[in-house]
Amino acid sequence: MGTKNTVLFNEHVKLNALMAPFAGWNMPIHYGSIIEEAKHTRSACTVFDICHMGEFYVTDDPAKPSLDAAITNPVAKMKNLTCRYGFLLNANGTVIDDLIAYRMADDRWMIVVNASNIDRDAGAISSKLSKEAAFENVSERTAKLDVQGPQSLAVMKRLVGDSIKKLKYFTFDTFDFLGGKYIISRTGYTGELGFEVYTDAAKAPELWNWFLKQPGVKPAGLGARDILRLEAGLPLYGDELTGETTPLDAGMEKFLDFEKDFTGREALLKQKKSGVARTLTGLLAEGRRQPRHLNKIVKDGREAGFVTSGVFSPHLNKAIAFAYVDRGMAIDGTELTVVLEKGETKAVVTTPPFIKNTSIKYREE
Amino acid sequence: MGVPAGYFFTREHEWVKIDGNRAKVGISDYAQHKLGDITFVDLPTAGKQVKQFEVLTGIESVKAASDIYAPVSGKVTAVNSALESAPEAVNKDPYNSGWMVELEITNTAETANLMDSAAYDAYVAGLE
């Protein structure tokens, strides 16, 4: 299967983006400088092409949705126009994907999933739905742009009007403008105040260019997105979350609703009793040298874990990473050694987020 | 950015600029562009001896860690310590303030194994 282009491919080419394959898609990595784009997001406003991600619609029984058993999110308890983060799991509790569920109406949900997993997720979810439920994969015709940064609210106000101000963190609504319909949620993957905008693929180029004409708004690629999500302490499917790890390994129990039945529940209850062997933690490196995917971690000459992902944080001027380490070592302040491709670096166990007091805490007066 | 005159280049995209028995070493604009934002330059200690095309030091970018090879043989006499806190100079100004290491050299004939600016320009054009 060839690499796919998003509907914004021509816009990226016009902007001289460095394009590279990611999750089967030809995606912009940066438009000049990953670090400058990460900094711009924390100081102003950035727009990301996230059209590669997948979207499903599920129509189901409002009182006892069969969707409830497919994913860990408490879909039956969610209020309308709210979003919840959760997981799609294997029976043994390991992660098929992480996702966000949007409750559109009493009987309707949108599920947003990772690009690399769209087909697998569609199969796993739809196979668990009742005959009465309807499942639709709208990924191909749905575009998604993320607008993130302290100035994102002001930008969105110019686009949508004052009604955007009513969106609280992890809520959404549908808006009409530029002759189209848009689902906008106050969510994101950067740790900043921000919005995710879903619309028909055909509307995406016009919307993208509208954003880029706004003062203070710049495009950013997946390179900056990776730095930002790591600084914010947000895991990535494929690095921190895999078919080898459970949400308990990742320290993400709060996204599991054990009061309901879901695939993987029994295995996770068992793991909860026995405890995890290794757990996901943050690492703050002593300097600029970057721990990278699968670098070994050593403590007192003994192997104690491995790095899942690492970046140079331009906001801390140090490298940061996520790693799975032996349970006893996942205590803030523990000093570990990361074995790099060449040489090594010291790092200190640090509970993420690495960057605090960002604009994400914004509340409308 | 064009390739400036008066520099010699390796096939691995290091440059050397020779002034008497001193040679400054860095990486080309093509290399910094390919590597992306440079986040760390491992500056060698003064006195280190290195032979032509041996590993001189290493650099890291947002994308990868890479070796830097010595374009000529010599002894490290100085390093660009400004890169410790601001390695982005390698991206912004690779041929001047982005220099990494100064070597004391004894054999200027080694430049015969390198490309001059015009040859490197053509070499890079062939890689695109």
Interface residues (C-beta under 8 A of the other chain):
Chain A: L18 H30 S33 I34 I35 E36 G223 I227 G287 R288 R289 Q290 R292 V311 F312 N317 A319 L340 E341 K342
Chain B: G36 D37 T39 F40 G58 E60 V62 A65 S85 P87 E88 N91
